[in-house]
Amino acid sequence: MKQLGLGLTLSTKKTRKREFLEEMERVVPWAALVRIVEPHCPRAKTGRPPMPVETMLR
């Protein structure tokens, strides 16, 4: 018998927030911004590794 699902109803409704984030994904050149900022980000030698550049930008 196959599992039907977990019973979670994931909303597919287009909210204003979701529309805004989709538009930002289309408009903003994320790869270019990462290339510009990456040389200036700290490099961890010991301890906790820093957050990825793209995560901080988004």
C-alpha positions as CSV (number, residue, x, y, z in Angstrom):
1,M,0.0,0.0,0.0
2,K,1.4,3.4,-0.9
3,Q,1.4,6.4,1.4
4,L,-1.3,8.9,0.3
5,G,0.3,11.9,2.0
6,L,0.9,13.5,5.4
7,G,-2.4,15.3,5.5
8,L,-0.7,18.7,5.0
9,T,-2.7,21.1,2.8
10,L,0.0,23.3,1.2
11,S,-1.5,26.5,0.0
12,T,-1.1,27.3,-3.7
13,K,-2.9,30.6,-3.3
14,K,-1.0,33.6,-4.8
15,T,-0.4,35.9,-1.8
16,R,1.1,39.4,-2.2
17,K,4.2,38.2,-0.5
18,R,4.6,35.3,-2.9
19,E,4.0,37.5,-5.9
20,F,6.6,40.0,-4.7
21,L,9.2,37.3,-4.1
22,E,8.6,35.7,-7.6
23,E,9.0,39.2,-9.2
24,M,12.2,39.8,-7.2
25,E,13.5,36.4,-8.5
26,R,12.8,37.5,-12.1
27,V,14.1,41.1,-11.8
28,V,17.2,40.9,-9.6
29,P,20.4,39.5,-11.1
30,W,21.4,37.4,-8.0
31,A,24.4,35.8,-9.7
32,A,26.0,39.2,-10.6
33,L,25.4,40.5,-7.1
34,V,27.0,37.5,-5.5
35,R,30.1,38.0,-7.7
36,I,30.3,41.6,-6.6
37,V,29.9,41.0,-2.9
38,E,31.8,37.7,-2.5
39,P,35.4,39.2,-2.5
40,H,34.5,41.4,0.5
41,C,32.9,38.6,2.7
42,P,34.9,37.2,5.6
43,R,36.5,33.8,5.4
44,A,36.3,31.7,8.5
45,K,39.5,30.0,9.5
46,T,38.2,28.6,12.8
47,G,34.8,28.5,14.5
48,R,31.4,28.7,12.9
49,P,31.4,29.1,9.1
50,P,29.9,32.3,7.8
51,M,26.5,32.4,6.1
52,P,26.6,31.9,2.3
53,V,26.7,35.2,0.4
54,E,23.5,34.5,-1.6
55,T,21.6,33.8,1.6
56,M,22.6,37.1,3.2
57,L,21.7,39.0,0.0
58,R,18.3,37.5,-0.4
